[in-house]
């Protein structure tokens, strides 16, 4: 009976693979000017994401790359080697990549700022969004459902003004991306919504994981 009910919604209990996630980001920037070295909304996003994926969605595997560990070498290894192999070993698996941290733009190009950055436009300590998108090719090809959630200023550059996946609700295999803003838009945090970014607080609110408005409202943009 359960299987028949699920089939009505285009879902099946049969041949379900694994649920795998990579949560990445930066909350500490020790070389930035004083007052900008600790980015608490990103840390709150990370904590809520990991807890939600493990306790609510029962993900089989959640890898966290944070601060110094969020670097090109680690991203390349996990996105181009480790996870494609894991997804291929378990057909019909779903994969989530979630990021929270500072970002900046240079023309039409967007970048994610690494923990070693000396200023908010330090390309020598950044990862380009187009490079990240290229790293995702392996998991897109190997995974059944792939979702990318990017919270940073100018994160829309990841999409390069083109769709990363299909339209509406995914009923077939494919990849989808949701960003905190367009390629030329900043992202925000607002303490009235919660300790994290506006982007992820809204995601958790729709998922039923938001604790409600907090006191002492404070609205800031972050790059």
C-alpha positions, -999 to +999 in steps of 0.1 A: +000+000+000+028+024+009+045+018-024+013+025-043+008+058-025+043+068-032+040+059-069+011+084-072+037+112-065+062+096-088+083+082-059+093+047-051+109+028-022+126+005-046+162+008-057+168+039-036+205+049-034+224+069-007+219+105+005+252+122+004+262+159+011+291+182+011+288+212+033+315+238+027+322+274+038+342+299+057+333+317+089+368+329+100+390+353+080+419+361+103+437+383+077+408+406+070+404+440+087+394+439+124+357+436+126+354+414+096+373+384+107+344+364+121+314+357+099+289+342+124+260+337+099+280+312+079+289+292+110+252+292+120+243+280+085+268+251+088+256+240+122+219+240+111+227+223+078+246+194+094+220+189+121+191+190+096+207+166+072+216+141+099+186+144+122+158+152+098+168+138+064+189+109+078+217+115+052+241+085+050+272+107+046+279+144+053+314+157+047+322+192+060+350+213+045+353+245+066+377+274+070+412+261+061+398+228+047+376+247+022+403+249-005+407+240-042+426+208-035+400+194-011+370+205-033+386+190-064+393+156-046+358+152-032+338+166-061+359+151-090+371+118-074+355+107-041+319+115-045+315+104-082+328+070-072+304+069-042+274+079-063+283+054-091+285+026-065+249+034-053+226+041-082+197+066-077+216+084-050+210+121-042+238+146-037+237+180-020+264+207-022+258+236+002+281+266+007+280+297+030+306+324+032+319+356+017+320+361-021+329+388-045+326+396-082+349+409-109+329+418-140+308+388-148+329+364-128+321+354-092+344+341-065+342+325-031+366+340-006+389+316+012+400+319+049+434+332+039+421+363+021+437+396+029+408+417+015+373+412+001+386+410-035+417+388-030+417+366-061+449+349-049+428+335-020+396+327-038+378+300-058+360+310-090+324+299-093+330+287-128+358+265-116+335+252-089+308+245-115+334+226-136+343+205-105+306+195-102+305+177-135+314+144-120+287+143-094+261+157-119+269+127-142+270+101-114+242+113-091+205+109-096+193+141-079+219+168-075+212+201-057+235+230-052+227+257-025+250+287-026+249+315-001+274+343-008+272+377-025+271+375-063+266+337-062+244+339-093+276+339-113+277+301-107+248+298-132+265+319-158+230+334-166+219+299-178+198+272-160+218+246-142+189+221-144+153+216-154+122+236-145+097+231-116+099+200-093+124+174-104+107+141-111+136+128-133+173+127-126+190+160-130+209+188-114+194+220-099+210+251-083+196+278-060+217+309-052+212+336-026+211+362-053+220+371-089+254+375-103+254+412-093+235+410-060+246+409-024+235+384+001+221+393+036+218+383+072+190+395+095+188+386+132+150+389+131+150+357+109+177+338+129+214+336+134+222+324+099+220+340+065+186+351+051+190+325+024+194+295+046+170+308+073+143+310+047+152+275+034+149+261+070+117+280+076+101+263+046+114+230+057+100+235+092+134+238+108+134+275+118+129+284+154+111+317+147+121+353+148+148+364+172+151+395+193+174+425+187+168+429+149+200+435+129+202+435+091+235+433+074+248+425+039+277+402+036+299+396+006 
